[in-house]
Amino acid sequence: MSGCESAVQANARLRHLVGGGARELAVGFDTPTRTGLDSPAPAAFGLVGHRGVPVDSIDDMRVLLGGLPLARITVSLAADTCAAPLLVLYRLVAEEHGAPAGRLAGSVGNDVLTELLLADPGPFPVRASLRLARDVCAYGLAELPRWQCLTVRGHRVAGAGADPAQEIAFTVAAGAEYLLAAAAAGLDPAAVAARTALCVSAARTGRGTRAKLRVVRRLWAETVHARLGPAPTPRLRVVVPGHTLTEAPAGLEAAAADLLDRVGRLGGLLAVLERSRGPELFGIHRTGRPAPHPRLARPWTSSHAVRARQTERLAKLRAWRVQPAVDESLLRLCRAAQGDGNVLHPLREALASRATLGEVCTVLRETWAPNPRPSPTEP
């Protein structure tokens, strides 16, 4: 999904692919959607529809998925920071289609740690982002038996300038951090690992690629098994990157192991990211996108018409929805975020009542801010 898209255009493309026999689809979302903004938000100017589909509410997801046989296809949702609301919206619409959760197959990126490494701080604090990723995993384990809930995209780190040892070290450290967070919340690390994929970039030769995969497996065993006991190695995937391929050098395992040891001495990957030391350790170049939301150097002028249509759609949605029900559901979401429970359940309630993606993300962002607002009271 690239260029300036609307849900209508994207749906037509997806239905064409399915009509041609495709059973595995990938859906990409535009920058405002991936960072928790509604299309009319000032920070979304020039970005609506840029390299993906704008999804502001359940109405947009209904249009995007209309006419697709969701019980018979596999759908990959390219979402990390906002994986939670987009996964919930997907399930809500699938159930409207008559596709029960047990028959839904697909995956969602949910790799917030890579996002935090490659970009400036996103809409949520580091620990809150990891909690949200953990909640997505817990939700998938409990309610979506055929869904892959986490994909660690180490190949993106390589694309940002990391060498093979840094790429492998980050991939293993990120996967271990997710499993540690899951275990701390009472989830079975082995069950989470079984729903996780680790992606690394291909080397220049098949022999070099196989060497990289062997190093990942060994370092995974040493890092994760030592802290959590036996846990299966997640699925390993090789991605052919758009950048220049490199060969796996001699001493790759020792270099990656040394970097993993340094990360461990600093308190783990989460602590490294909180101290903004990730780029230094993993040799990557940040995108330079300003916080709290990414912007382009120049507005994507073709998005103006898409933004105008999305603004009109949201105005109609707000005029027709039952606002007291929306307010009450957002209040329950705020209270859940203040506690330790899984926020995806109240998130589902809010989105089903036609709260927008921007509204639910604003509630989470303000609740998890360093100086959060006082707890709201019942109206």
N, C-alpha and C positions, 0 to 999 in steps of 0.2 A: 504494500500500500504506500505509494509515494505520490507526490504532487498534491494538488488541492482537491480534496475529496469531500463529498457529503455522504450521509448514511444511505441515501437513495442510490447514488452512483456506486458506492461500495457493495450494496446489496445486489445490484444488477451484475456486477463483476463476479461476486461469489456464486450467484445462481447460475451464471454461465459456466463457471468452472465445475460445479456439481453436475450440471447437465452434460458436460463433456466427460464425466466419469471420475472426477476428483473426489476423494474421500478424506483428504487431509487438507485443511484450510488454515491459513495464517491471517490474523486480523491485527493491523497496526493502528494505533491511535495518535491523534495529533498532539503537539506539545502541551497545550493547555489541559487536555484531558489527562495526559500522563502525569501532570504535576498538580492536579486537583483544582483546576480553575474552570469556571463556566465561561462559555464563549464571549459573553458581553463584558467580562471583567477587563478593566483597563490594562492589566498586565498581559492579557491575551491578544492585544491589538497586533495585527500583522502575523499572527501565528495560527489562527484558526484554520484547520484543514491542511496545515503544512506537514507534509510527509505522514499523513494518517487521517483517520476519520474522527470528527468531533462527536463525542457522546456526552451530552449534558444531563440526560435523565433517562428514565426507563422508556420514555417515548422514542428517543433516538435508538435505543437498543432494539426496540420492537421493529423499527424500520430496517435497521441493519441486518437483523436475522430473519426477516419475513420470508416465508416460503422455503426455508432451508430444512432439510430432514435431520434435525439436530440429534435424534436418537441413533442415526446411522452413520454419522461422520465424526471426525476428530477435528477439534478446533483449537488452535494455539493462539492465546491472547498475549500480545506483546505488551505487557504492562509490568512494571516493577513497583515504584513508589505507590501507585494507586491500583495495585492488583486487587485489593480487597473489594472496593466498590464495583469494579468492573466484573469481577468473578460473580459477585452477588447479582448484579444486573443480568448477566448471562443466564444464571440459573433461574431467576424469576421469569424471564421470557421463555426459556426452554420449557418450564412447567406450564406456561400458558399454551404452548404448542402441544402439550400432552406428552412431553418427554420427561419421565421421572428422573430424579437425581441419579439413581442407580444405573441408568443407561447412558448418562452423559460421559463422554470420553474427550480428553483434551489436556491442555497444559496452560499454565500461566507462569510468566517469568518470576516475579516475586523476589528478584535479586536486588534488594535495597542496598546491600553493602557495596556492590559494584557501582551502583548509581552514586553513592556517597563518595566513593573514591574518585570517580571520573569527573563529577560535576561539583559545583559549589553547593553549600547546604541546601537541601530541598525543603519541602513544606513542613516536615516534621523533624524534631530533634533525632539524633542518632539512635539513642536507646528506644525511643518511641517507634522509630521506623522498624527496628528489629523486632519489637513486640508485635507490630502489625503483621510483619512477615510470619512470625510464629503463629499468630492467630489464624492466618490463612492456611498454614499447614495443619493446625488442629481442626479447622473447619473441614478441610478436605479429607482428613483421616476419618472424621466422624460421619460425614454426609455425602461425600463424592468418591465412591470406592474406585472409580476408573480414572481419576484425575491426578495428573502430575502437578505437584504444588510448588515446586522450586527448581529453578535452573540457574546454576552458578555459571555465569558467562565469562570465564577467564579469558576467552579469545578477545574480548573487548579491551582487556588490559594490555594484551599484546599489541592491539591496534593503536593504543595510545602511547606506545613507546617502550613497554616493558620487554626485557629480554626473556628467553625461554625459562630461565631459573626463576625470575621474578613472577612470570605468569603462572608457573606451577605452584610456587609458594603461596601466591594470593588465592588461587583456586582452592587449594587444600585448606588454607586458613579460614577462608570464607565458609566453606562447607562445614568445617568443624565448629565455627561460631554459631551457625544456624542450629546444628545438632545440640550444642551445649545449651542454647536458649530453649530449645524444645524440651530437653531433659529437665531443666530447672522449672519448667511449667508442668511437669508431670507426664509429658508425652514419652512414648517409647522411641528412643533414638533410632533403633533398627527399622521401625515402621516409617519414620520420617526419611531415613536414608533410602528406603525402597521407593519412595516417591520423589526422589531428587536426581537430577542429572548434573554432571560436571562437564563443562565444555572447554576444550582447549583448541588452539589453532593448529592446523596441520603444519608439519615441517616440510622441507623442500623435497624429501624423498619418503617413500613408504617406510623404509628402515628407521629414519629419524622420527617419524610419527609414532611408530611402535615403541621406540625407546622412550619418548615422552610419556606415553600411556603407562609403561611399566614403572616409571619414576612416580607418576601420580598414584598408582596403586600402592606402591611400597610406602610412600610418605603418608598416604591416607591411613594405612594400617598402623604405622608408628605413632601418628599424631592423635588419631581418634580412638583407636583401641586402647592406648595408654591412659586416656582420660575417661572414657565411657565404657570400656569393655568391648566385647565383640559386637561389631555393627557391620552390616554388609556394605561393600563399596557401592556407591551410587552408580547409575548408568554413566558410562563415559562416552562422550560424543566428540567427534573431530569436526571442526569448522574450517572450511577453506576461506581465509580472510581476503579482503580486498587489498590489503597492504602486501608489501614484499615478503615472501616466505623466507624463513631462516632455518638453518639446520640445527639439530640438537647437538650442542658442543660436548666435548669430553668434560667430565667433572660436573655434569648437569645436576645429578642427584645431590652431590656434596654441596654445591652452591645453593640449591633450593632448600636443603635441610638446614644449612647455616642461617638462611634468611628466616625460615620458620622458627628456628631457635631464638633469633633476635626478636621476632614478633611475640613469642612466648614470654621472654624476659620483660618486655614492655607491658605485659598484662593481657595480651591477646589482641586480635584484630579490632574488636570493638573499642578498646582503649586507644589503639593507634589512630583510628578514625576520629575519635573524640578529640584527640590532641592535634589533628590535622597533619599527622606525620606520614600518612599513606603515600602521597606522591613521592616523598623523599625516599621511602623504603622500596617502593615498587617501580620507581623510575618512569612514572607516567607524566603526561602533560595534561593538565586540566583543560576543560573546554573554555574556561574563562567566563562562563555564564554567571551573571550576577545573581545573588540571592534576593528574594526567596524563590524566584521563578526565572527560568531561562528566557532570553530574548535573542532575536536575530539582530545583526548589525543594521540591517534595513528591513522594514516591514515586507512581508510576503504579500505583495499587492493583490495577487489573485485571490487572497483569502477574504478580501473585504466583502464580496458578495455572499460568501459562505457565512461569514460572521453576522451579516445583516439578517439572513434567513434564520440562523440559530437564535438570534436575539428575538425575532418575531415569534418563533416557536416557544421560547421560554416565557414570553409575555402571555401567550395563550395558556400555557400549562399553569402558570401561577393564577390566572383568572378563573380557571375551572377546577382546580384542586380544592380540597377541604383544608383550609389553612390551619384551623385548630388541631386537626389530626397530625399535620406536618410538624407543628410546633411541639406537640407532646412527644412525638417520636424522636425529634432532635434533642429534647430534654433527656429522654431515657438514654440516648446515645452518649450524651455528655457524662451522665452519671456512670455509665458502664466504663467509659474511658478513664474516669477518675479511680475506678477500682481495678481489680486484677482479672476480671472475667473476659471472655472472648467478645470483642466488640462487633464481630460480624453478625451476630444475631440481632442486636438493636439496629445495626447498619442496614440489614435486610428489611426490617420493619420501616425504617425511614425512607429508603428508596422505593419500597412498594407503595408508600403513601404519596409518592411523587415528589419527594424532596430531590433537589438536584445534586449532582456530584460535587459541585462547588460548595453547596451548603453543608453537606456531611463532612467534607474535608476541612471546611472552616471551623466546624465544631471541634473536630479532632485537633486541629492545629492550635486553636486557642486554649483547649483543655490541657494540651501537652506542652505549651509554651513554658519557657523558664519562669515567667511570672504570670501564671494562668489567671483568668478571670475568676471571681468568686463563683461558687456553685449556684446555678440558677434555681429559682424557686418556682413552684407550681403557680400558674396564672390564677 
